[in-house]
Amino acid sequence: MSASRRELEGSATIDGEFDVIASPNDRIDRRTGKHGGAIAQEFPQVFEHRFGSTTLQTRPERVVTLTFSGQDHYLAVGVTPVGTRDWYGDFPFAAWPWAQDALGDGQPVLFKDISYEQIAALEPDVIEGLGSGMTEEQYAELSKIAPTIAAEAQYTDYSTPWAVRARTIGRIVGEADKADAIVSALEQRFADVAASHPDWAGMEAAVAFNVTEFGVYHSIDTRAQILGQLGFKTPAAIDAAGEPDAFWVPLSEEQMALLDTDLVVWIVGAGDPARIAGMPMRDHLEAARQGREVVADFPLSGAFSFATPLSLNYMLDRLVPLIEVAVDGDPATVVETSREAGLLD
């Protein structure tokens, strides 16, 4: 796993436009992850993935998710995993601000890395790793513990679109209809934002970072995919740099010109924005001189990078107004997060 997946990437309430919390009729024990309501779909369910095929004979009650940000997808449909990957952020039970209401009094066991012993101790009915970077060797070992579901073969590590993850996870826990309704509502919101900003269609955008190292995301990464839903596209030159199956490419400062696009979104995460402001070659970017940079601060970076039904409304509420200012064609208008990060000094 690359350093950026671990290290890239506040407190607030969710301002989203729809409620993704499960209805009271679902009666899910948030401490155990067990379901008490009626089954929403029939089992068995078959899942094809890069390492073969996995069949769930019955609706699982105890779920372990290895996906970075996977807990959000389960919480969105009213299920609390018994174990979840703790990516970063240091929030209790790995619940960021947008997920805390959905978690309620749930207390999933957290782990940073894939530990067979720790996972086995949770006695899971299913192990899901759609966005985990799971290897075939790990899959084989995990499958000895419980039925294990990896990413679909058509996707590289960490490139499974958020909507695919959400719908697949909904099907895993017998909540396919609920997941589909949530995804459809959120996709409509993306479409509405794009329709209200027709000038964004075809604009080039780069999503970059300089946390422990300097790099930019390829178009297969979920962050670039999300900007794509708003009309932006990743320049071909960025996709041509680095390994084609990688979700990001490391850059030297001499390659800074790759970021000279209509919009640059800087992912700060838990890093120091001074690392961005202090890059000498950045001063040569037309995007910097014209004020077309948006700094995604700690909570916004998290929402953007998590890319879940719970985080994306939070992200849209905050990112869209910043983009509007950045690409308004007037260098005199100030992107507030860029000013706060010292990029305008």
N, C-alpha and C positions, 0 to 999 in steps of 0.2 A: 504494500500500500504506500502511495506517495505521501510525502510530508504535507502537501497541500490538502489532501482529503482529510487528514487528521487536524491540521492546524488552521486552515482557512475557516475561515470563518472562525434585554432590558426589561424593563418591566412596563407593561401597558395592558389595556384590555383590547379585545379584538373588535375591530370596526367593520367586520365583514358584512356582506349583504344577505347571508343566509345562515341558518342554524344547522350545524352538522352534528349536534349532540344527539345521541340515540334517544328514542322516545321512552317514557317510563315503562311501556309495555314490554320492553326487551328484558328487563329484570336481570341485568348482568352483575355478578358479584365482582366488583372492581379489584378486590384483593386477590382473588383466585383466578380471575379471567373466565369463570364459568358462566354459561348461559342459562337463563331460567325461562326464556320466552319461547314462542313457537318458532320452528325452523322455517326460514324464509326461502330456502331452495332445497332441491333434492340432492342427495348423495347416493352413490359415489360421484366424485368429481375428478377428472383427469387433467393433469398439468404437464404440458410438454415444455422442456427447457433444454439448455445447452448440454446437459449431462445425461439426457434421456427423458424418461417419463415417470411421473409420480402420481399415484392414485390415493385419494383420501376416501376411505370407505364410509366414514361418518363425519359429521360436523365436529371439528376439533374444539375441545374445551380449554386446553392449555397450549398456548402459542408462544414460541420463542421467535423473535425477529432479530436477524443479524444485519438487516439493512440499516445503513446510516440514515437516521430520521424515520425509520420504519414505524416507530411507536405512534407517530402522528396519524398514519393511515388507519391503524386499528382503532385508535381513539375516535377518529372521525365517524366510524360506523358503530361506536358504542362498545368496543371490545378492548379490554386492558390486557396486554401481553403479560405472561408470568415472568418473562425475561426480555430485556431489550438492550441494544447496543447504545452505549453512552458516548456519543461522538465528541462533543465539546460543549462548553457553555456553563458547566457547573451549576445547573439548576436541579433542585430536588427531583429525583426520579426521572431525570432527563426531560422534564416537561418545560418547554420554553413558554413565554407569556401567552402565546396564542393557543397553547394546548392545556393550560393549567385547569381551566374550567372543565374541560372534557375528561381530564384525569380524575378529578374529584378526589376521593380518598384512596385511590389505587396506589399500590406500592410495588411496582415491578422490580425484579432484581436486575441490577445494572452490571454490564461488563464492557471493557474497552476492546478486548480482542477475543477471538474465537477460542474458548476454553472448553474442550470436550467434557472435562470433569464437571465444570460448573453447569454446563448446559444439561448434562445427563441428570444431575441432582435435581433439576427442576421438573423432571418427568414430563417432558412436553409430548403433546399429541402430534404436533407438526413443528418443523423448523423451516422458517422462510428466510431466504437470502437474495431477494431480487436485486438489491443494490448493495451488496456486501463485498464484492471482489473475491468471492469464494472460489477456491481452486478445485480441480477435479479430485485431488487427494482429500481435501477437506470435505467435499461432498460425500465421498465414500465413507469417511469416518463418521460424519454426522448422520448418515443414513442408517448406521448401525444403532443409533439412539432413537430416531423417530423418522417418519417420512419427511424428506427434505426437498424443498422447491427452490431451484436456482433461477437465474435470469433466462429469458428466452434466448435461443441461439442467435437470433438476428441482431441482438444488442451486445455491444462490448461492455466491459466493466463500467458501471456508473452512468451508462447512457440510456437506460430504460426510461422512456418518457413518464412524467409524473402521472398522467392519466392512465397509462397502462399499469403502472404499479398500483394505483388506487383501485382500479377495477379488478385486478388479479387478487389483491389482498381481500377485497370484498367477497370474492368467490371462495377464497380459502376458508373464510369463517362463516359462510352461508348467508352473506349479506350482499349478494350481487346487485339486487335491485336498489338497495339503499346507496351503495357505492356509485352505481350508474347515475342515480339522480343527483348526487353530490357533484360528481364530475361534470355532468351536463350543465348544471347551474353555473359552475365555475368557468367552464368553456364558453358559456354564453357571455359571462362578464368580460372575459378576454376579447371576445368578438365585438362586444359593445365598445370597449375602450379603443380597439383598433379602428372601428368604423367612425368613431368620433375624432380620430386623428389620421385622416387619410394621407396626410403629408409624410407620415412615418413609413408608409409602405415602400419598401425598396431601399430605405436608408441603411447604410452600413453601420454596424455597432460592434464594439469589442468589449468583452468582459475580462478584465485583467486583475492582477493582484501582485502585491509585493510584501508578503508577510515574512516568511523565512527565506523565500526566493522569489524572483521575478518571473512571471509567466502570464499566459493568456489562454483562455478556454477555446477549444475547438467547437464547431457547430454541433457536434454530437452530444456535448455536455448539456445537462438540464438547464443551466442558467442561460446559455445561448438559445436553447430551444424556447425558453420562456419569452425572451425578447423577440424571437421569431413569431410567436403568437400575437405580438403587438405590432408586427409589420416589419421589424428590422431583420437584416440578414448579416451573417458573418462573412467577412471578406474571404475570397478564395485563397489569398496569400497567407492568411492565418491557418486555414485548413491544410495548406501545402507545407507548412512548417512542422517539423517534428514527425513522430510516428503517426501514421494515419488512424490507427485504432486507439490511440491515447485520447483521453478526454481533455488534456491540456498539454501545452508545450512550454518548456522553459525558454526564456529569452535572455539575451545579454542586452545591456543598455544600447549597444550599437544597433540592435534590432528594434528599437523603440518606434521607428517609422511605421511598423506594422499596425500600430495603434492609431495612426492618423486617420480616423474614421469620422463619420457624422456624429457619433456618440461614443464616449468611453465610460463604462461603468467600472469603478474600482471597488473590488471586494476587500474590505478591511478585516472583517472577522474579529478575532481576538488580538490582532496585530496593532502596530503603531502606525497611524497614518503619516507620521513624519518620514517614514521610509519612502513613501510616495512623493511627498513634497520635496524631499531632498535628492531626488534623482536628477542630475544635471541635464541629461539628454531630454528630459521631459519638457524643458523650456522650448525646445525646437518643434514641439508638436503644434500644428495649427489648431487641433482640437483644444489644447490647453490655452493657447492665446485667445481663442474665440469663446472660451467659457463653456465648451461642450463636454465637460467632465462631470460625472455624478459620483460622489463618494457614498457607498453603502456602508453606513456605520455598523457597529456591532449587532444590534437587533435586526436591522434591515438586511445585513449580510446573511444572518442566520435564516431569516424567513426566505430569502432568495435562494440560498443554498439547500435548505431543507426541501423546498419544492413539494409541499404536501397540500392536501385539501384544507388543512388548518392554517398553514403558514401563508398560502398564496393570496388570500384576501388581505391579510395584514400587509403583505408586500405591495400589492397593488395600491392600497390606500396611501402608501408612503412613497413608492417609487414613481408612480405616474406623474404626480405634480412636479417632482424633481426633473424628470425627463422633459416635461413641457417647457420648463425654464431653460434647460440646457440646449434644446434644439429650436428655440424660438427665433433664431436668426439675429438676435441682438446681443452682442458681446457685453453690453453694459448691464444686462440683467444678471443677477447673482444666484447661483445654485447654493443654497444655504449650507448644505452638508459639506460642500467643497470649501466654502469659506471657513467653516468650523474646523476642518481638517488641515488648514493652513496652505491649501493649494493656491490661494489667490494672493498670498503675501508677496 
